[in-house]
C-alpha cells in the first residue's frame, strides 16, 4: 500500500511540475505579447526632442555589437521598461558610431561616459571602429570616462580609448590573450556509426575537420596560429598605445605574470593598478560624485542623485535615422547605397541570423534600378555558406558594374570563403587589419546512417534505375556518386580560383598559392593582393565617393542610404513574437533544468553543428569557414 501511495505521490509531483512549467510559459508568452505591442506602439511614436544642455552622453551598451540592428521589434527593451531588468540585446555598431560622431559637435553634450558593466563584447574590428569615433570625440576637448565593476577583455579594449578608466576596488581586468577552440566529433560519429561523406579541396580547408578528426590537423593549427598571433599583437599594441604603456605591461609573459602576482600576494586588483591599466579605484558612490562634479546633477528625478546625462537609446532616438540617408539632403539625386551581408549565407530569403542570397540579390537589384544610386558599398561580415547563394549575390554585383555603378567592399570581422567570393570581383576592397578573410576553398558533406539504423534493427532496401539515383541518407553512397560529388567539388574550386583571379587581377597559380582554404588576417591579405586597402567603413565610404565622382565626371555630395528589408506592421509583430518566444522558452528551459552554466558549450555546438542543419545549397556545396569566428 505504501509503495502505491509513493507511486501516486511521484506522479502528482510530476503533474504539478508540468503544470507550473506550462503556466509559467503561458505567462511569459503573454508578457512577451504585451511587450511587443508596447514596442510596436513606441516604434511608431518614437520622436524624442532634446532641449537644453544634456550633460554627458551615457554609452550604456547593455548587449553586444553587430553590424545589423535587431531585425525584430525591440521587445527586450519593452520588457526592460516594464521591470527595469538588463536584457542582453543586439546593438548596431554603426548606430553607436553615429551617436558618438553627432555628439562630438553637439554643444548640448559635454562629455562621454562608457558604462561597460553589461557590455557583452564585440569583434575586434567593431571595437576599434567605435574606438576611432571616441578618439574623434576626444579631439573636440570633451572628456571620456570609462567605468565598470570588472572589465572583461573586450570591455577593457573599448575602455582603453577613454581618458580615464575607473574600476571598483575589488574588481579586476581580465586580460588573458586570445584563443581559438573548436569541438571535434569523429569519436562520437564512430560510436553512433554515422558515416560522414566529405568532399573537399584545399590543404587548409579545416571546416570539415571536426567530422574527420578528434583534434586540429598540423596544417590547420599552423594556419590558425599565424592569424591568431597577429590579432593578439594588434590588440596588445592598440591598448599599449591608448594607455601610453609598454606592450608587455598589457599582459606580461606567464612567468613574469606569476612572479609579479606573488609579490603582491595574489592581489590581482593591485596588479592591475601596478601595470597602469586603470586610472584609479572608485566605488559607485565616488564615481557618481566625480561625474556630478564634471557634468552637473540630474534634477529631473528627486529620489535619485546622479550625474546629468542622456542615455544612448534616447540620444539616438532624437537623431535622424542614419539608414534613411543624410538629413541635410532633401530628395537627394546622388546616393551611395549600403547593402549589409552579415551572417552565414543561405539559399533563398534571409531568416533570423542567416542572410539569404535572394534577399541580398534583391537589395542589390533595387540599387541597380535606382537612378539616384551612383555607387554601392557591400558591407560583408560573413564566414560564407551556400556556394549557389554566394554566386547569386555576386552576379548582381556584376550587373551593377555593367550599369556603371562601382561597388566597394567594406569587410568587417570576417569576409571568408563565400564572404570573400562575393567581395572578390568588386571594384575595391577595404579590410580591417584584423579582418579574417581568404579561406578560398569548397566542401560538401553528406552523412549516412545505414550503420546506425542497423544497430536498432532497421534496414533500408529498394530499387533504382541508375546508380546516380541511389542518393539516400539511409544507404551507403555508391562509388559513382562519390566520384560525381568529388568532381563537382573540384570544379567548384577551379571556379573559385577563376573568380578571384579575374577580380583581383592575379593568375590562377598566384591565387592557388594563397588559397587551399588558408585563412588570412586583413593585414596579410593586403600583402597578397586579396584586398586593396586597410581601413574602416569610413575608408570605404570615401573610396565609393571617389569612384562615383569618376563615373559621373564631377565632384558631388552624396547621401549614404542603407538598403534593408525590415519587416513591417503585422509581419513584424508575428516575427517578433516568434523570435521572442524562442528566446524565452530556451532561457526558461535552461534555467529549469539547471544548464545556464553550459551556455558556452551550447553556443559552440550551435555554431558548429546547428549551421550545417540550416545549409540548403541546391548542390550541397559550401564556401564556409566554420572556424573563423570562434575567438575568445
C-alpha positions as CSV (number, residue, x, y, z in Angstrom):
1,X,0.0,0.0,0.0
2,X,2.9,2.4,0.9
3,X,4.5,1.6,-2.5
4,X,1.3,2.5,-4.3
5,X,1.0,5.7,-2.3
6,X,4.6,6.7,-3.1
7,X,4.0,6.0,-6.8
8,X,0.9,8.3,-6.9
9,X,2.8,10.9,-4.9
10,X,5.6,10.9,-7.5
11,X,3.0,11.1,-10.3
12,X,1.3,14.0,-8.6
13,X,4.6,15.9,-8.2
14,X,5.3,15.4,-11.9
15,X,1.9,16.7,-12.8
16,X,2.4,19.8,-10.6
17,X,5.8,20.4,-12.2
18,X,4.4,20.2,-15.7
19,X,1.5,22.4,-14.7
20,X,3.9,25.1,-13.3
21,X,6.1,24.9,-16.4
22,X,3.1,25.3,-18.7
23,X,1.6,28.2,-16.6
24,X,5.0,30.0,-16.5
25,X,5.5,29.6,-20.2
26,X,1.9,30.9,-20.9
27,X,2.5,33.8,-18.6
28,X,5.9,34.6,-20.3
29,X,4.3,34.5,-23.7
30,X,1.5,36.8,-22.5
31,X,4.2,39.3,-21.2
32,X,6.0,38.9,-24.4
33,X,2.9,39.7,-26.4
34,X,2.2,42.8,-24.3
35,X,5.8,44.0,-24.5
36,X,5.7,43.5,-28.3
37,X,2.5,45.6,-28.6
38,X,4.1,48.3,-26.5
39,X,7.3,48.2,-28.5
40,X,5.3,48.4,-31.8
41,X,3.5,51.5,-30.5
42,X,6.7,53.1,-29.3
43,X,8.4,52.5,-32.6
44,X,5.7,54.4,-34.4
45,X,5.8,57.3,-31.9
46,X,9.5,57.4,-31.3
47,X,10.3,61.1,-31.9
48,X,12.4,62.3,-29.0
49,X,13.1,66.1,-28.7
50,X,16.1,67.1,-26.6
51,X,16.2,70.7,-25.3
52,X,19.0,72.4,-23.5
53,X,22.2,71.0,-22.0
54,X,22.2,67.3,-21.7
55,X,25.4,66.7,-19.7
56,X,27.3,63.6,-20.8
57,X,26.2,61.1,-23.4
58,X,25.9,57.8,-21.4
59,X,27.0,55.0,-23.6
60,X,25.3,52.2,-21.7
61,X,25.9,49.3,-24.0
62,X,23.7,46.6,-22.4
63,X,24.3,43.9,-25.0
64,X,26.7,43.0,-27.8
65,X,27.7,44.8,-31.0
66,X,26.8,43.6,-34.5
67,X,26.6,45.3,-37.9
68,X,22.8,45.0,-38.3
69,X,20.2,46.3,-36.0
70,X,17.8,43.9,-34.3
71,X,15.6,42.7,-37.2
72,X,12.6,42.3,-34.9
73,X,10.6,44.6,-32.7
74,X,12.6,45.5,-29.6
75,X,10.5,43.5,-27.1
76,X,13.7,43.2,-25.0
77,X,13.7,46.9,-24.5
78,X,10.0,46.9,-23.7
79,X,10.5,44.2,-21.0
80,X,13.3,46.3,-19.6
81,X,11.0,49.3,-19.4
82,X,8.4,47.1,-17.6
83,X,10.6,45.7,-14.8
84,X,13.9,47.6,-15.0
85,X,16.0,44.5,-15.8
86,X,19.0,44.4,-18.0
87,X,18.3,42.2,-21.0
88,X,21.1,41.4,-23.5
89,X,20.3,42.8,-26.9
90,X,22.0,43.3,-30.3
91,X,23.2,46.9,-30.8
92,X,24.3,48.1,-34.2
93,X,28.0,49.2,-34.2
94,X,27.0,51.8,-36.9
95,X,24.4,53.3,-34.5
96,X,27.0,53.6,-31.8
97,X,29.5,55.4,-34.0
98,X,26.7,57.6,-35.5
99,X,25.7,58.7,-32.0
100,X,29.2,59.5,-30.9
101,X,30.1,61.3,-34.2
102,X,27.0,63.5,-33.7
103,X,27.7,64.1,-30.0
104,X,31.2,65.3,-30.7
105,X,29.8,68.5,-32.4
106,X,26.7,68.8,-30.2
107,X,27.1,71.7,-27.8
108,X,24.5,70.1,-25.5
109,X,26.8,67.1,-24.9
110,X,29.7,67.9,-22.6
111,X,31.4,64.5,-22.4
112,X,31.1,60.8,-22.9
113,X,30.7,58.1,-20.2
114,X,31.2,54.5,-21.1
115,X,29.2,52.3,-18.7
116,X,30.6,48.9,-19.6
117,X,29.1,46.8,-16.8
118,X,26.7,45.0,-19.0
119,X,28.6,45.2,-22.3
120,X,28.8,41.6,-23.8
121,X,31.6,42.5,-26.2
122,X,32.2,42.6,-30.0
123,X,34.7,41.6,-32.6
124,X,38.0,43.5,-32.7
125,X,37.3,45.5,-35.9
126,X,34.0,46.7,-34.4
127,X,35.6,47.7,-31.2
128,X,38.4,49.6,-33.0
129,X,35.8,51.3,-35.2
130,X,33.9,52.6,-32.1
131,X,37.3,53.5,-30.6
132,X,38.2,55.6,-33.6
133,X,34.9,57.5,-33.1
134,X,35.8,58.0,-29.4
135,X,39.2,59.5,-30.5
136,X,37.4,61.9,-32.8
137,X,35.1,62.9,-29.8
138,X,38.2,63.5,-27.6
139,X,39.7,65.7,-30.3
140,X,36.9,68.2,-29.5
141,X,38.3,68.5,-26.0
142,X,35.4,66.7,-24.4
143,X,36.3,64.2,-21.6
144,X,35.7,60.5,-22.0
145,X,35.3,58.3,-18.8
146,X,35.0,54.5,-18.7
147,X,33.6,52.7,-15.7
148,X,32.9,49.1,-14.6
149,X,33.0,46.9,-11.6
150,X,35.2,44.5,-13.5
151,X,36.5,44.5,-17.1
152,X,36.4,41.6,-19.5
153,X,39.0,41.6,-22.2
154,X,36.5,43.0,-24.8
155,X,35.2,45.6,-22.3
156,X,38.7,46.8,-21.5
157,X,39.8,47.1,-25.1
158,X,37.0,49.7,-25.6
159,X,37.7,51.3,-22.2
160,X,41.3,51.9,-23.2
161,X,40.2,54.6,-25.6
162,X,38.9,56.7,-22.7
163,X,40.8,59.5,-20.9
164,X,40.2,57.9,-17.5
165,X,39.3,54.4,-16.5
166,X,37.6,53.7,-13.2
167,X,37.5,50.3,-11.5
168,X,35.9,49.0,-8.3
169,X,38.5,48.5,-5.6
170,X,37.6,44.7,-5.5
171,X,37.4,44.5,-9.3
172,X,40.0,43.3,-11.9
173,X,40.8,43.5,-15.6
174,X,40.7,40.1,-17.2
175,X,43.3,40.3,-20.0
176,X,44.4,36.8,-20.8
177,X,45.3,36.7,-24.5
178,X,43.3,35.2,-27.4
179,X,42.4,31.6,-28.0
180,X,40.5,29.7,-30.8
181,X,39.0,26.4,-29.8
182,X,36.7,24.0,-31.7
183,X,34.8,20.9,-30.9
184,X,35.6,17.6,-32.7
185,X,33.1,14.8,-33.3
186,X,34.9,11.9,-35.0
187,X,34.7,9.6,-32.0
188,X,31.1,10.5,-31.4
189,X,30.3,9.8,-35.0
190,X,32.1,6.5,-34.8
191,X,30.2,5.5,-31.7
192,X,26.9,6.3,-33.4
193,X,28.2,4.6,-36.5
194,X,27.3,7.7,-38.7
195,X,29.3,7.8,-41.9
196,X,30.3,11.5,-42.8
197,X,31.0,11.5,-46.5
198,X,33.3,14.5,-47.0
199,X,34.3,16.0,-50.4
200,X,36.7,19.0,-50.3
201,X,39.6,20.8,-51.9
202,X,42.3,22.6,-50.1
203,X,45.1,21.5,-47.8
204,X,43.9,24.0,-45.1
205,X,40.2,23.6,-45.6
206,X,39.6,22.8,-41.9
207,X,35.9,23.5,-41.9
208,X,35.2,19.8,-42.1
209,X,38.0,18.6,-39.8
210,X,35.6,18.3,-36.8
211,X,33.9,15.4,-38.6
212,X,37.1,13.7,-39.7
213,X,39.4,14.1,-36.7
214,X,39.4,14.3,-32.9
215,X,41.9,17.2,-33.0
216,X,43.2,20.0,-35.2
217,X,45.5,18.9,-38.0
218,X,49.0,20.3,-38.0
219,X,48.3,22.3,-41.2
220,X,45.2,23.9,-39.7
221,X,46.9,24.6,-36.4
222,X,49.8,26.3,-38.1
223,X,47.4,28.5,-40.1
224,X,45.3,29.4,-37.0
225,X,48.5,30.2,-35.0
226,X,49.6,32.7,-37.7
227,X,46.4,34.8,-37.8
228,X,45.6,34.5,-34.1
229,X,49.1,35.6,-33.1
230,X,48.8,38.6,-35.4
231,X,45.4,39.5,-34.0
232,X,46.8,39.4,-30.4
233,X,49.8,41.6,-31.3
234,X,47.4,44.1,-32.7
235,X,45.2,44.0,-29.6
236,X,48.1,44.4,-27.3
237,X,49.7,47.3,-29.3
238,X,46.5,49.3,-29.5
239,X,45.9,49.0,-25.8
240,X,49.5,49.9,-25.0
241,X,49.3,53.0,-27.3
242,X,46.0,54.1,-25.7
243,X,47.3,53.7,-22.2
244,X,50.8,55.0,-23.0
245,X,52.5,52.0,-21.5
246,X,54.8,49.3,-22.8
247,X,53.2,46.4,-24.7
248,X,54.5,43.8,-22.2
249,X,52.6,45.7,-19.4
250,X,49.3,44.8,-21.1
251,X,49.9,41.1,-20.4
252,X,53.4,40.0,-19.2
253,X,54.5,36.5,-20.2
254,X,53.4,33.8,-17.8
255,X,56.5,33.5,-15.6
256,X,56.7,37.3,-15.1
257,X,52.9,37.5,-14.5
258,X,53.1,34.9,-11.8
259,X,56.2,36.4,-10.2
260,X,54.6,39.9,-10.1
261,X,51.3,38.5,-8.7
262,X,53.1,36.5,-6.0
263,X,55.0,39.7,-5.0
264,X,51.6,41.3,-4.4
265,X,50.3,38.2,-2.5
266,X,47.8,37.4,-5.2
267,X,46.1,40.8,-5.2
268,X,45.0,41.0,-8.8
269,X,43.3,44.3,-8.3
270,X,46.6,45.9,-7.1
271,X,48.4,44.3,-10.0
272,X,46.0,46.0,-12.5
273,X,46.9,49.4,-11.0
274,X,50.6,48.5,-11.0
275,X,50.5,47.8,-14.7
276,X,48.8,51.2,-15.2
277,X,45.8,49.7,-16.9
278,X,43.4,51.9,-14.9
279,X,43.3,55.5,-13.7
280,X,42.1,54.8,-10.1
281,X,39.9,52.6,-7.9
282,X,36.5,54.1,-7.2
283,X,33.2,52.9,-5.6
284,X,29.9,53.6,-7.4
285,X,29.2,56.4,-4.9
286,X,32.6,58.0,-5.6
287,X,32.1,57.7,-9.4
288,X,28.7,59.5,-9.1
289,X,30.3,62.3,-7.2
290,X,33.1,62.7,-9.7
291,X,30.8,62.6,-12.7
292,X,28.3,65.0,-11.0
293,X,31.2,67.5,-10.4
294,X,32.2,67.2,-14.0
295,X,28.7,67.2,-15.8
296,X,26.3,68.6,-13.2
297,X,23.5,66.9,-11.3
298,X,20.4,65.5,-12.9
299,X,17.5,67.4,-11.4
300,X,14.6,65.6,-13.1
301,X,14.5,62.8,-10.5
302,X,14.4,64.0,-6.9
303,X,14.6,60.5,-5.5
304,X,18.0,59.5,-7.0
305,X,21.1,61.6,-7.2
306,X,23.0,61.0,-10.4
307,X,25.1,62.9,-12.8
308,X,23.5,64.8,-15.7
309,X,23.3,62.6,-18.8
310,X,21.3,61.4,-21.7
311,X,21.5,57.7,-22.4
312,X,22.4,56.2,-25.7
313,X,18.9,55.0,-26.8
314,X,17.3,58.4,-26.0
315,X,20.0,60.3,-27.8
316,X,19.9,58.0,-30.9
317,X,16.1,58.4,-31.0
318,X,16.5,62.2,-31.2
319,X,18.7,61.9,-34.2
320,X,17.5,61.4,-37.8
321,X,17.6,57.8,-38.8
322,X,21.0,57.1,-40.3
323,X,19.6,54.3,-42.5
324,X,17.4,56.8,-44.4
325,X,20.3,58.9,-45.6
326,X,21.8,62.2,-44.5
327,X,19.1,64.6,-43.2
328,X,20.6,67.7,-44.9
329,X,19.7,66.2,-48.3
330,X,16.1,66.7,-49.4
331,X,15.3,64.3,-52.3
332,X,19.0,63.6,-53.0
333,X,19.9,62.8,-56.6
334,X,23.3,61.3,-55.6
335,X,23.2,58.4,-53.3
336,X,25.6,55.7,-52.2
337,X,23.7,52.6,-51.2
338,X,24.9,50.3,-48.5
339,X,23.9,46.6,-48.5
340,X,24.8,44.6,-45.4
341,X,25.7,40.9,-45.6
342,X,26.0,39.7,-42.0
343,X,25.8,36.1,-41.0
344,X,26.0,32.7,-42.8
345,X,24.9,32.8,-46.4
346,X,21.9,30.5,-47.2
347,X,19.9,29.9,-50.3
348,X,16.6,31.8,-50.5
349,X,15.3,34.5,-48.1
350,X,17.1,35.9,-45.0
351,X,15.8,34.5,-41.7
352,X,17.0,35.2,-38.1
353,X,20.8,35.3,-38.1
354,X,21.2,33.8,-41.6
355,X,21.4,36.0,-44.7
356,X,19.6,34.8,-47.8
357,X,21.1,35.1,-51.2
358,X,17.8,36.1,-52.8
359,X,17.3,38.8,-50.2
360,X,20.7,40.4,-50.8
361,X,20.4,40.0,-54.6
362,X,17.0,41.8,-54.4
363,X,18.5,44.7,-52.5
364,X,21.4,45.0,-55.0
365,X,18.8,44.9,-57.8
366,X,16.9,47.7,-56.2
367,X,20.2,49.7,-56.0
368,X,20.8,48.9,-59.7
369,X,17.3,50.2,-60.7
370,X,17.5,53.3,-58.5
371,X,18.8,56.1,-60.8
372,X,19.9,58.2,-57.8
373,X,22.3,55.5,-56.6
374,X,25.7,56.2,-58.1
375,X,27.8,53.6,-56.2
376,X,27.2,50.7,-53.7
377,X,29.1,49.7,-50.6
378,X,28.9,46.0,-49.9
379,X,29.4,45.6,-46.2
380,X,30.5,42.0,-45.6
381,X,30.7,40.3,-42.2
382,X,30.2,36.7,-43.1
383,X,32.0,33.3,-42.9
384,X,30.3,32.3,-46.1
385,X,27.9,29.5,-46.7
386,X,26.0,28.3,-49.8
387,X,28.0,28.3,-53.0
388,X,24.9,28.9,-55.1
389,X,23.6,31.7,-52.9
390,X,27.0,33.4,-52.9
391,X,27.1,33.3,-56.7
392,X,23.6,34.7,-56.9
393,X,24.8,37.7,-54.9
394,X,28.0,38.1,-57.0
395,X,26.0,38.1,-60.2
396,X,24.0,41.1,-59.1
397,X,27.3,42.8,-58.4
398,X,28.3,42.1,-62.0
399,X,25.1,43.7,-63.0
400,X,25.7,46.9,-61.0
401,X,29.2,47.2,-62.5
402,X,27.8,46.7,-66.0
403,X,25.5,49.7,-65.4
404,X,28.5,51.9,-64.5
405,X,27.8,51.8,-60.7
406,X,31.1,51.0,-58.8
407,X,30.9,48.6,-55.9
408,X,33.2,48.9,-52.9
409,X,33.5,46.1,-50.3
410,X,33.9,47.0,-46.6
411,X,35.0,44.0,-44.7
412,X,34.0,43.6,-41.0
413,X,35.3,41.0,-38.6
414,X,35.2,38.3,-41.3
415,X,34.7,38.0,-45.0
416,X,35.9,34.5,-45.6
417,X,35.1,31.7,-48.1
418,X,31.6,32.7,-49.5
419,X,32.1,36.1,-47.9
420,X,35.2,36.5,-49.9
421,X,33.6,35.1,-53.1
422,X,31.1,37.9,-53.2
423,X,33.7,40.5,-52.5
424,X,36.4,39.3,-54.9
425,X,35.1,40.9,-58.1
426,X,34.0,44.2,-56.6
427,X,35.9,47.3,-57.7
428,X,37.7,47.9,-54.4
429,X,38.1,46.0,-51.2
430,X,38.7,47.7,-47.8
431,X,39.5,45.4,-44.9
432,X,40.4,46.0,-41.2
433,X,43.8,44.7,-40.3
434,X,42.1,42.2,-38.0
435,X,39.5,41.0,-40.6
436,X,39.5,37.3,-41.0
437,X,39.4,36.7,-44.8
438,X,40.5,34.3,-47.5
439,X,39.5,30.7,-46.8
440,X,39.4,30.1,-50.6
441,X,38.1,26.5,-50.8
442,X,35.0,24.5,-51.1
443,X,33.5,21.4,-49.5
444,X,30.5,19.1,-49.4
445,X,29.3,16.9,-46.5
446,X,26.7,14.1,-46.7
447,X,26.2,11.9,-43.7
448,X,24.6,8.5,-44.0
449,X,23.0,6.5,-41.2
450,X,22.8,2.9,-42.5
451,X,25.0,1.5,-39.7
452,X,23.2,3.5,-37.0
453,X,19.9,2.1,-38.2
454,X,21.1,-1.5,-38.3
455,X,22.1,-1.2,-34.6
456,X,18.4,-0.8,-33.7
457,X,17.2,-3.3,-36.2
458,X,16.3,-1.1,-39.2
459,X,17.4,-1.7,-42.7
460,X,16.8,0.1,-46.0
461,X,16.3,-1.6,-49.3
462,X,14.8,-0.7,-52.7
463,X,15.4,-0.5,-56.4
464,X,16.6,2.3,-58.7
465,X,17.1,2.9,-62.4
466,X,20.6,4.2,-62.0
467,X,23.4,4.2,-59.6
468,X,23.1,8.0,-59.7
469,X,19.6,7.9,-58.2
470,X,20.6,6.0,-55.1
471,X,21.3,9.0,-53.0
472,X,19.8,8.4,-49.6
473,X,20.8,9.1,-46.0
474,X,19.8,5.6,-45.1
475,X,22.1,3.8,-47.5
476,X,25.8,3.9,-48.4
477,X,26.9,6.2,-51.2
478,X,27.7,4.4,-54.4
479,X,31.2,4.8,-55.8
480,X,29.7,6.5,-58.8
481,X,28.0,9.2,-56.6
482,X,31.2,9.7,-54.6
483,X,33.1,10.3,-57.8
484,X,30.4,12.7,-59.1
485,X,30.5,14.7,-55.8
486,X,34.3,15.0,-55.8
487,X,34.4,16.0,-59.5
488,X,31.8,18.7,-58.8
489,X,33.8,20.0,-55.8
490,X,37.0,20.1,-57.7
491,X,35.2,22.1,-60.5
492,X,33.8,24.4,-57.8
493,X,37.3,25.1,-56.5
494,X,38.5,25.8,-60.1
495,X,35.6,28.3,-60.4
496,X,36.6,29.9,-57.1
497,X,40.1,30.4,-58.4
498,X,38.8,31.8,-61.7
499,X,36.5,34.3,-59.9
500,X,39.3,35.5,-57.6
501,X,41.8,35.6,-60.5
502,X,39.5,37.8,-62.6
503,X,38.5,40.1,-59.7
504,X,42.0,40.6,-58.2
505,X,43.9,40.6,-61.5
506,X,46.1,37.7,-60.4
507,X,47.0,34.5,-62.2
508,X,45.2,31.3,-61.1
509,X,48.6,29.9,-60.0
510,X,49.1,33.0,-57.8
511,X,45.7,32.6,-56.3
512,X,46.1,28.9,-55.7
513,X,49.3,29.5,-53.6
514,X,47.3,31.7,-51.1
515,X,44.1,29.7,-51.4
516,X,43.8,26.0,-50.4
517,X,41.4,27.1,-47.7
518,X,44.0,29.2,-45.9
519,X,42.7,31.9,-43.6
520,X,44.4,35.4,-43.5
521,X,44.2,38.5,-41.4
522,X,43.4,41.6,-43.4
523,X,47.0,42.9,-42.9
524,X,48.4,39.8,-44.6
525,X,45.7,39.7,-47.2
526,X,46.8,43.2,-48.3
527,X,50.3,41.8,-48.9
528,X,48.9,39.1,-51.1
529,X,46.7,41.5,-53.0
530,X,43.5,39.9,-51.8
531,X,42.4,43.3,-50.5
532,X,43.3,46.9,-51.7
533,X,43.5,48.9,-48.5
534,X,43.3,48.6,-44.7
535,X,40.7,50.9,-43.1
536,X,37.2,51.0,-41.6
537,X,33.8,51.7,-43.0
538,X,34.6,55.4,-43.4
539,X,37.5,54.5,-45.7
540,X,35.1,52.5,-47.9
541,X,32.7,55.5,-48.0
542,X,35.4,57.8,-49.2
543,X,36.5,55.4,-51.9
544,X,32.9,54.9,-53.1
545,X,32.5,58.7,-53.3
546,X,35.8,58.9,-55.3
547,X,34.8,56.2,-57.7
548,X,31.3,57.7,-58.1
549,X,32.8,61.1,-58.9
550,X,35.0,59.5,-61.6
551,X,31.9,57.8,-63.1
552,X,29.7,60.9,-63.3
553,X,32.5,63.2,-64.2
554,X,32.1,65.7,-61.4
555,X,32.7,66.0,-57.6
556,X,29.4,65.7,-55.9
557,X,27.8,65.4,-52.4
558,X,26.3,62.0,-51.6
559,X,23.7,60.8,-49.2
560,X,24.6,57.4,-47.6
561,X,21.5,55.3,-47.6
562,X,21.2,51.8,-46.1
563,X,19.2,49.4,-48.2
564,X,17.5,46.8,-46.0
565,X,14.4,44.7,-45.9
566,X,12.9,45.3,-42.5
567,X,9.6,43.5,-41.6
568,X,6.8,46.0,-41.2
569,X,3.4,46.1,-39.4
570,X,1.7,42.7,-38.6
571,X,4.5,40.7,-40.2
572,X,7.0,42.4,-37.8
573,X,4.7,41.7,-34.9
574,X,4.5,38.0,-35.8
575,X,8.2,37.6,-36.4
576,X,9.0,39.4,-33.1
577,X,6.6,37.1,-31.2
578,X,8.2,34.1,-32.8
579,X,11.7,35.1,-32.1
580,X,10.9,36.3,-28.6
581,X,9.1,33.1,-27.8
582,X,12.1,31.0,-28.9
583,X,14.4,33.0,-26.7
584,X,12.2,32.9,-23.7
585,X,11.5,29.2,-23.9
586,X,15.2,28.4,-24.4
587,X,16.2,30.5,-21.5
588,X,13.4,29.2,-19.2
589,X,14.1,25.6,-20.0
590,X,17.8,26.0,-19.5
591,X,17.2,27.6,-16.1
592,X,14.7,25.0,-15.0
593,X,17.0,22.1,-15.8
594,X,20.0,23.9,-14.3
595,X,22.0,24.4,-17.5
596,X,22.8,28.1,-17.6
597,X,26.5,27.3,-16.9
598,X,26.6,25.2,-20.1
599,X,25.8,28.1,-22.3
600,X,29.3,28.4,-23.8
601,X,29.2,24.7,-24.8
602,X,25.7,25.1,-26.2
603,X,26.8,28.1,-28.3
604,X,29.8,26.2,-29.7
605,X,27.6,23.2,-30.6
606,X,25.1,25.5,-32.3
607,X,27.8,27.3,-34.2
608,X,29.4,24.1,-35.5
609,X,26.5,21.7,-35.9
610,X,23.4,24.0,-36.0
611,X,24.6,25.9,-39.0
612,X,25.0,22.8,-41.0
613,X,21.4,21.9,-40.4
614,X,20.4,25.2,-42.0
615,X,22.5,24.9,-45.0
616,X,20.4,24.4,-48.1
617,X,22.6,24.8,-51.2
618,X,20.9,23.0,-54.1
619,X,24.1,21.1,-54.9
620,X,25.2,20.7,-51.3
621,X,28.4,22.7,-52.0
622,X,29.6,25.2,-49.4
623,X,32.1,28.0,-49.2
624,X,32.2,28.3,-45.4
625,X,34.8,29.0,-42.8
626,X,33.4,27.2,-39.8
627,X,36.3,28.0,-37.5
628,X,36.7,31.7,-38.4
629,X,34.5,33.2,-35.7
630,X,35.5,31.1,-32.6
631,X,37.9,33.5,-31.0
632,X,37.8,34.5,-27.3
